[in-house]
Amino acid sequence: MLKLFRSKFYLALTLMFAMLSMGVLGYRILADYTWSEALYMTIITVTTVGFQEVRPLDTETRLFTVVLIICSVFIFAFAISVITEYILSRNTLQTLKQKKVKQRIDQLDQHVIVCGFGRNGSQAAQRLEMYNRPFVIIEKNREVIEKFEEEYLFVEGDANEDEVLLEAGVDRANYLIATLPEDAANLFVVLTARQLNKKLFIISRASQISSVKKLQLAGADKVIMPDKIGGDHMASLVVLPDLITFMDKLSMEGGTTTNLEEVEIEDFRDQVDCNTLRDLDLRRKTGCTIIGYIAPDGKYIINPEADLPLEPKSKVIVLGRPEQIRKLNQMFHIG
């Protein structure tokens, strides 16, 4: 619809320019005015302001003036209507779009809030989308929002403000990812979000080592330093190149390329009577291998024994080829 209004808008501008050009050329040829005199006569004629003529007009020039006035009345009326319609339609469509976005956000529950859509925020959004996790992005740069609003849900505003976080559904969210470029800004986001939702799991970005402890004290459950991770990864490629390359091959991008899966024990107990890892027998049933166990208290066990007792609310980390992971998900209705 906006394209139709835009084309009519350009048509109105073209007609106005053509009318002015016709007036200037007409007075220049018929009345032998100079270019400045012809432009002056054209302007006072089409705008009907009633200033004095440059010099008395002959019959042909008067007839031309009558035609010019009639044309200008219709063309200016058309132009004003088109411009008004374009502005009102643009505002109306923008209002409707914002209302639709708000309704979609209000329907979200147990979702993820990403604060900031910079380099780290955009990567987080892409990964969440791959895993089909519902999320909303808080961003204050209007140009960024207009560029990506067709792909993601945005809330425009400062993530430090209570109203903006509440508009993003922080009281209903499960996770919040703070990826603002400055540590101080992330600190305020963490403090504000923790006050609004005590159960929220907060992950924050940090640039300085000294900021890590402060963010944790403010309420962040996990603090990530992207620069440190990148440096460690590059150094590891020098020390253990084949091992790191192999780890990079373990894709966790979702869809049909996943090699790793995190599964809650309850997902198995709904269908299998299992007290230990041996009872699951995932290797024989799906081809997948359990490489890790996460206890309810958060303790991690690498390569757990087969006779390890399974506790409620615990999780297992499963490794397999993409087709084996898909078989696991289908067999136990995971995801």
N, C-alpha and C positions, 0 to 999 in steps of 0.2 A: 504494500500500500504506500509506504514511504517513497518507493521508486516512482510510482505514478504521480504523487504530489511533486516530487523533485523534477520530473520531466515537464510538468505544467509550469513549475516555477521558472525553469530555464526558458520555456516558450514565452512566458510573460516578459522576461528580461529581453529576449530577442526582439519581440514586437515593439517594446519601448525604444530600444536602440535603433530599430529600423525607422520608427516614426520620427525620432529626433534627426536622424540622417536625412530622411526625406524632407523635413522642414528646412534644414540648413541648405541643402542643395536647391530646394525650390525657391527660397528667397534669394539665394546667390544668383540663380539663372534668371528668374522672372523680374526681380526688382533691381538686379545689378548691385546688391549689397556687398560689402566686404565680408570676409569670413566671420569676423567678430560681430558685425551687425546682424548677419544672418543667424548666428547662434543666439544672440540676444532676442531677436524677434521670435525665434522658435520657442525659446524658454518662456517668454511672457505670453505666448499664444497657447501653448499646451497646458500651462498652469493656470491660465485665465486670471492672472493677477491684475490686469488692467492698467499697466504702465503705458506711457505715451509711445507711439510708433516712432521709429527712427526718422522717417519722412513719409509724407502722404502716399497712400497706395493707389495704384491704378486698378482698373476693373479686374484684370486677370489675377493680380496678386491678392485682391480681396476675395475672389472666389477660391483661390488656393488656401487662403487663411480660414475660410469657412469650412472647407473640407478637412483641413488640419485640426481644427477645433473639434469637429464631430468625431474624427478618428481618435483623437487624444482622449476624449471623454470615455469612449468604449474601451480603449486599450488600458487606460489607467484604472477604470472600474474593474476590468478583468484581472489586472495585475494585483490590485489591492485585495480582491477576493481570494486569489490564489495564494498570496503571501500569508494572509490571515489564516486560511485553511491549512496551509503547510505548518505554520507555527503551532496552531491548536492541535492538529493531528499528531504532530511530533510529541507534544507534551502529553497528550492523551495516551498514546501508545506507550510512552515511557512510564507513565503512571500505572497502566495496566500490566506492563511487564514487571515492574517492581512489586505490585500486589500479588502477581502470580508467583514470583520468587519467594515472597514472604509466606505464602500459603504452603509452598513446598518445604520451606525450612521449618515451619510450625508442625509439619507432619513427621519430621525426623525425630528419632528416639534412639538412645544408645549409639549416637553417631560420633564422629571425630570433628574437632574444630582445628583448622590450620590458621595460625595467625601470621600473616605476611605471605606474599606470593612472589618472593624473590627467587634466587637460585635454589636454595634448599626447600622453600615452600612449594615451588612448582614440581620438584622431584618427588616430594612427599605426596602431592596430589596425584601425580601420575601413577605412583605405586599403589595408593589406596584405590584408584580407579581400576587398576589391573585386578585387584582382589575383590572388587565389587563391594567395597566398604563405603557406607554412606558418610559423606563429609560436607562441610561448608567452610568457605575461606573468608577470613576477615582481611580486608585490604582497604587502605585509604586513598590510594592513587587511582583516580577516576579513569585515566587513560589505560591503565592495566586492566581494570574491570571491563571496560568497553571492548578491549581486545579479546578477552577470554570468557565473557559472560554467556556465550552460546554453549560453552563446554562445561563450565562448572557453576556451582551456586556460590554467589558472593554476598557478603554483607559489607556495605561501604561504611567506613568509620575507623576510629582508633581503638585498637584492641585493649587499651588500658582503661577504657571507660566501661562502667557497669552496664549501661544501657545497650552498648554495642554487643557485649558478650551475651547478655540476656536475649537480644534479638537473634543471635546465632544459636540459641538454645543451650547455653552452658549448663543450665540446671538439669537438663535431660541427657547431656552428653556423657560418654564414657571416657573419652580421651581428648586431650588438648595438646597440640604441637605448636610451640612458640619458636618461630624461625625468623624473628626480626633481626636486622643486621647489628643492632647495638645491644650489648649485654644489659645495660640499664633498662632499656625498653622491655626486654624479655623478663627482667626481674619484676617490673611493675605488673606485667601481664600475669605472671605466675602468682604473685601476691593477690591480685584481684580475683583471678579465677578460683584460687583455693578458698577464698572467703565465700564465694558464691556457690561452690560445690565441693564439699569436704571429701566426697568419694571419687572425685575426678582423678584419673591417672594423667599426670602432666609430664610431658617430655619437652625439654628446652634446649635450644642451641646456645653455645657459649664460644666466645672468641678467645678470652683470657683464662688462664688456669686459675687465677685468683677469683674469678666469678663463679666457679663451679660450686664451691662451698656455700656461697651466698645464695645461689639459686636453689640449692638443696634445702637450706634453712628457710627459704621463702615458701617452700612447698613443692618443689619439683621432684618427681619420683625418679626421673632419669635425666642426666645432663650429657649432651653429646657435643664433642668438639670436632667439627668437620675437618679443620685443618690438621689436627693431630692424627685423625684416622687416615687422612690422605698421605701424610708423611710416613706413618707406620707402614702403610701398604706399599709405598714405593721402596722403602728400605727392605721390607720383607721380600720383595721381588729380586733384590740383590742377593740376600742371604739364602732364601729358599725359593728359587724361581719356579720350579716344577710344582711344588706343593701349593704355592699361592695361585698359580695358573689353574691347577686342578680345583681349588676352592672357588675360583671365579666361575668355573664351568658349572658349579652347582647353582643353577638358576633358580631364583625364587620370585619370578616375575608374574606368577599366576597364569591362569588360562591353561594352555596345553604344554607349557614348558617347565612346570614346577618339578623340582627334584627333592625338595624338602617339605615336610608337612608337620604342623604342630596340632596334636589331637588330645582332647580332654578324655580322661578315663571313662567318664560318664557316657561318652559316645559309644564306647565298646560295651559297657555293662548293660545298656538297654537291649543288646542283642546276644551277648555272650556272657556266660557265667565264668568270670575270671577273677582270680585272687592274686596271680603272679603274672609276670611277663610271659612265662612259658605257656600259660593257659591261652593267651591271645593267639599264639601260633601264626603271627602275621607273615613270617617268611614263607611258610608253606602255602598259605591261603592267597597271598597277594604278591609275594616276591620282595616286599619291602623289608627293610632292616631297621630295628629300633636302635638308634645311636645315642639317645639321651633320655634322661628321666628328670622331671621337674617336680619336686615334692611340694605339698601344700604350703610349706613355710618359705618357699622360694629357693631351696637348695637344689643345685644342679649336680646330676651324676652323669658322667660321661661313660658310654659303653657299659650300661648296667648289666648285672648278672641276670640270668633267666629266672632264678628263684626269688628275685626281688619282690616283696609284697607290694601290692598296689593299694594306695591310700585314696580315699575320696578327695575330689577336687585337685588331683594331681594330673600331670600331663606327660606325654611321651613325644619325643622328636623322632620322626621317621624319615629314612633315606630310601630313595628308589628312583628308577627311571620314570619319565613322565607317564608312560602307559601303566606302570605299576601303581603310581600315586592315584591315577584316575580309577583304577580297579579298587583301590582301598576306599576312596571316597564313595564310589558307587555301592560297594559291598556293605559299608557301615553307614551310608547316608550322611556323610560328613559334608559340611559347608552349606 
